[in-house]
Amino acid sequence: MSKTVIKFENVSKKYTLGYMNFNGFRGFLPKIINRVINTQNDSSQNQNDGDFYALKDVSFELKQGESLGVVGPNGAGKSTILKLLAHTIEPTSGKIITVGKISALIELGAGFHHELTGRENIYLYGSIMGLKRKEIHEKFDGIVAFAELEKFIDTPIKHYSSGMYARLGFAVAIHVDPDVLLIDEVLAVGDMNFRKKCYERLQEILSKGHVTIVFVSHDIYRVQALCKRVVFLDKGCIRKIGQTSDVISYYYNEMNKAAILHEPKIHEKRWGTGEVRITDVHLSDSAGKRTDAFETGGSMVVTVNYYAARRIDNPDFRFIIQTTDGIWLICASSGYTENNIDFIEGSGTVQCFFESLPLIHNAYIVSIYVGSMDGQIDYETWPNAAQFAITSFSNNRAPYLPAYSGLIQCPAKILHHSNKVVK
């Protein structure tokens, strides 16, 4: 039976707000001067002071070889968990048990000396992790090759880019034989090919069953791929912990409703000739009810109200659905449908009916383009005209959607033909 290597027992981490932001002497001195100046204004001082819990009564445990994903909004306490596990900070209350060597990728450059070269930092980090110089020497070439830093290994790392920091940090962390590997968002700064290589190596490490991984990320796809269990943190407390699919589904439902749908919509700058003006964009379900929440496999109607200052023949209305980071997923064009628009003039309405949304749990934006059919004239483009979220999926409409992975879900038929073996 696997041994427990990480255990949190009712762990809390409290900060006093008036003392949180000291960055060495430079941060401390202005604070003291300010307190001296305002000694007679107690109410001003009290407004800035108080207790803030980054974590509150958090409990969980991990056994050897397990992987735990930590998700939640910014400020939820995710990085605080990693810092407590790395023993860079101490809990206010509760008990933390860790077993074995811990290798942490929490902040870019953490654990490295910026005046030293990449080579010197590899030996320094290895010695801190308890490796003998001979052991580090045996691993050195593998570390440098994985980091792809052969040309820069004898350069002081203060001259490294953020991507080079990430490569060196990850390469060293996985080669020093840790028992526990802590990973924050540092891999987000690496290039796509290197990130792919890192995640493949993490999968390889997990398959051997010796290293326990705690993975903090906003990249839900990676969390699902790497972690068998997930903890959802919010405001320092555990909202849900359990199997990855269950927690991620709950997380999407809660965060899409609370954090995305209720945030003020930010309408980006529009552009075009101005001959057509989009006056309103709204979303509704098949019954005509306005909403920002839809289900996978369900229907959505995008309604665009416009005003054309003159007669425009054969206009092209395009309805573009994108991820929040700008990846185009769907583009529906009036020019490629059976209901072409002959002309527009004055006020009018154009509707686009998406009868079965192939999208998974996530937030999306709708952008609208009105132009000439040949694409030479842009009458008006309105990026981020509306936002919506997929918060659930419909089993009766999309029974093929048991998982939350990829960018879209496509209906497919899978057939099995059994070849009988003749004995």
N, C-alpha and C positions, 0 to 999 in steps of 0.2 A: 504494500500500500504506500502511495506517495506521501512524503512528509510535507508538512506545512512550512512554507518558507516566508510567507508574509501574513501578518495578522494585525488588523486594526481593531481595538476594543474601545468603543465609545470615545473616539479621538475628537478633540476640539482644538482649534487654533484661533486665539483671540488676539487682536491688535488694538492698541489704544490709538485712536485716529490722530490725536495731537502729536504723536511720536512716530508715526509710520514712515514718513518720507525723509529720513535722515540719510544722506548719501555721503558718509564720511564727515570730515570737519567742515567742508564747504556747505554741506546741507544743514549741519548742526548749528553753526555760528549765527546765520541769519535768523534761525528759529529762536535762539536765546535772546538776541537783540530785540526781536519783535515782542517777546514776552516781557522784557524789561520795560520797553516803551509803553506797553499796554497793561502794566500791572494794576492801574487804577480802573481798568475797564474789564471787570470780571465777566460780564455777559458776553463780550466779544471773544474772550478766551474759551468760554464754555461752549460756544457755538461750534468750535472746531474740534473739541475734544469729545471723547466718548469711546465706547467699546464697539468693535466690529468683529464679528465672527466670520473668518474665512472658511472654517469648517465647524460643524456643530454635531457632536455625537455620531460620528461616522464609524461604522463597523463592517468589516468584511475580512475574508481570508483567502489566500491562494496557495495551492499546493505546487510542488515541483512540476515544471513542464506546462503549467496552465498559462493562459493568456487572458488578460482582462483589458477591455476597452473602457475608457473614461470619456463620456460625452456630456455636453451641457453648454449653455450660453456663456459668453464672456463674463468673468467674475464669479463663476459658479463654485470655484475652489479646486478645479482640475490640477493646475500647476502646483497648488499648495500640497496636494497629496503626494506628488512626485518629490517635492522638496523635503517633505517629512520622511519619505522613504529613503531619500539620499542622505538624510541626517544633516542637511545644510541649515535646517531650522528645527526647533524642538516644539512638541505639542504643548498647549496650555494645560490640557488635562487628557486623561485616557492613557492607553498603553499601546505601543507599537513594537512588534516583534519582527525582525528580519533575520534570515539565516543565509550565510554565505557572502560571496563577493558581489557587490552591487556596482554596475556600470551605468552611468546616467548620461543621457543626451537631453538635457533640459534647456540650456541656453547656448547660443552660438559662442564657441570659444571657451565655454566653462571648463575648468580643469587644465587649461593650457596657459603657458606663460608667453605673452605676446612678443617679448623681446627675443625669445629663443626661436630657433629654426624648427621646421617641421620634424626633422630627424631628432633633434634634441627633445622635442615635446613628446615624441613617441616613447623614447626611453624614460622620460620623466613620468608620464602617465602609467606606463607599465610597471615602474618601480612602486608607484603609489598603490597600484592594484596588487602588489605583493609578488610580482614576477621577478625572477633573477635575471641579471643582465644577459646571460646565455639564452634564456627562454625568449627574451625580447628580441635578441639578435636572430633567433630562428624564425620568429614571426614577422620580422621587419619587412622583408621583400613582399610578403603577402599583403601586409597593410598598405604599403606604398602602391602596389599594383591595383588593389581594390579601389583606393582613393584616386587613382589616375593622376598622381602628383609627382611623377618621376622627375620632371624638369624643375620642380619648385621645392623639392624636399629639403634643400639646404638654404632656403630663403626664410628670413624671419617671418613668422606668421602674421605679424602686424601689417604686412603687405598683402595678405591673402584677401580674396573677395569673400562674400558671405557664402557663396556656393562652395568655395575651397575649404572654408571652415567646416561646413556641413560634411563634406566628403572625408576630411581627415578625422573629424570627430566620430563619425559612424564607423569608419574602417577600424579605428583603434578600439572602439567600444566592443565590437563583435569579435575581435581577435585576442582579447585579453582573458578569455575563458571565464566570463562572468556567470554567476549563478542566477542573478536577477538583472534584467535589462529594462531600464526606464527610458521611455521615448516620448518627448513632447513634439511640438510642431516644427522642430528644426529642419526636418527633411523637406518642408515646403519650399525652401529656398533653392534646392538643388535643381539641376536640369532634369527633363523628363526621363531620359535614358538612365541617368544615375539613380533617380527615385525608383524606377522599375527594377534595377539591379538590387537596390537595398531591400525592397519588399520581397523579392524572390529569395534573398538570403535569409530574411526573417522567417519565411515559410519553411525554408530548409532547417533552420535552427529549431523551430517549433516541432518539426516532424521527428526530431531526435528525442524529444521529451525530457531534456535535461535542464533547459533554461526557462525560467519564469519571466514573462514579459508583461509590463504594464504600459499601455499605449494610449496616449492622450491625443485626440485629433478631432478636427471638425470635418474631416474627410470620412463620411459615413461608409462609403464603399470599402475603404481600406480597413476600417474597424470591423466590418462584417467579414472581410476576407481573412483577417488575422486572428480575430478574437472569438472564443467560444462563449465567453460571458462578457456582459457589459454592465457598467453602473452609470446611471443617469443622475448627475448632480445639478442642483439648482439652489442658488443662494446658500451654499455651504452645506446643504442637507441632501441625503440620498432620496430621490423621488422614486426610483425603482432600480432593482438589481436582479439579474437573472440571465436566462439564455438570450443570446444576441438578438434573435429574430423578435422575441417578445418585447425586449426593452427598446429596440430601435423603432418598432411600430408605435409603441407608446410615446417615445421621444418625438417622433415626427408629428403625431397627432397633437401633442401638447404644444410643441414649439411653433408649428405652423399656424395654429390657431392664435396663440398668445403673442408670439414675437413677430410673426410676419404679417398676419392679417390685420392686426390692430396697430401696426406702425403707420405713421403718416406716409402716404405715397409721395415719392420724389419724382416729379415730372421733369425729364431732361429737356434741354433746349431743342426746339424744333427748327427745321430748315426747309427750304423749297422756294418756288417762285412766288408763292402767296396767292396764286390764282384760285387755289382751293384751300379752304380753311376747315380743319377738323374741329368741330365745336364740342363734341362729347364722345367719350368711349366708355362703355360699361359692359359688364359680363352678367350672364343670367343662365339659369338651368333650362331644361326643356319645357318647363311649365311657365317660363317667363319671369320667374322670381329672381331678382338681383342677388348675387352672392359672389363671394371670393373663394369659396371652398367647394371642391369637386372631388369626384372619386375616379379611380382608374377604371376605364371601360365605360364611364358615364358620358353624358353629352354636355356640351357647353356652347353657348351662343355669344358671339362678340358683336355688339351693335355699335356702329359708327355713324354719328350725325355730322353732316358737313354743310358747307356753304361754298358754292362755286360762283365766282364773280362774273364769269361769262360762260357761254356754251363750250363745253369740252367734249369732243367726240372720242369714243372708244377709250375711256380711262381704265387704268389698271389699279384695282384696290388689292393690296397685299396684306395678309394677316400673318404676322410672324410670331411664333412662340419660341422663347429662348430660356435657357437656364439663367439664374441670377448673375453668373459670371460671363454671360454673353455668348454661350454656345447655341448656335441655331439648331433647332430640333424639327420644326415644322414651318413651312411657308405655303399658305393657301392663297392662290391668285385668282381674281375674277376673270382674268384673261384666259385661264385654262379650265374653265368650267363651262357647262352647257348653257348657263345663264349669263352670257356676256352683257355688259352694260353698254348700251348704244351711245348714250351721251348723258352728261349731267349739266344742270344749270340751276342756279338758285339753291334753295335748301333741299336736303334729302337725307335719306337713311340707307345704309348698306349693312346687311347682316351676314355673318359667316357662321355656319352651323357645323360644329365638330361633333359628329354623331357618336364617336367612340374614342375617347382620349386614351392614347397608348402610353400615358405617362405614369411614372412611379411616384411614391411619397416624396415630395420636395416642393420648393417654391419656384415659381416661374413668372416671367414677364411677357406681356404682349406689346409688340410694336406695330405701328400702322404706317403703310406707305401708300401714297396716291401719286401715280405718275402716268406717263404716256405708255402705250402698249409696247413700243419699241425700246423703252427704257432710257430714251434720250432726255426726257424732261421729268424733273422731280417737282411736282406741284406742292406736295407737303409730306415730310417724314416726321413722325412723332415716336421716338424711341421711348420705351418704358411708359406707354400710355396707360397700362393697367397691370395689376399684379394679381396672381391667384396662387392657390396651393392645392395640391392633391393630398388629402388627409385620410383617405380610405380607399378600398377597392371593392367593387361589386362582384360578389361570387356568381350571381346569376347572369351578369353580363360578361364577366371575364374570369371564368373558372380556371384559366390557365395562369393565374397570377399569384402563386404562393410565396414568392420571394421578393426581396427589395434589393435588386442589384441591376447594374447596367444603367443606361440613360432612358431607354424606352422599353415597353413590353410589347412584343409582337405575338399575335395568336399563331399557334403552330399545331400541327397534328403529328403525333409520334406513334408509329406503328411497330409492333413487334412480331416477327415471324420466327417461330421456333423450328429449328432443324432437328428432327428426331434422329437420334443416334441408333443405328441398327446394330444390335449385338449378335 
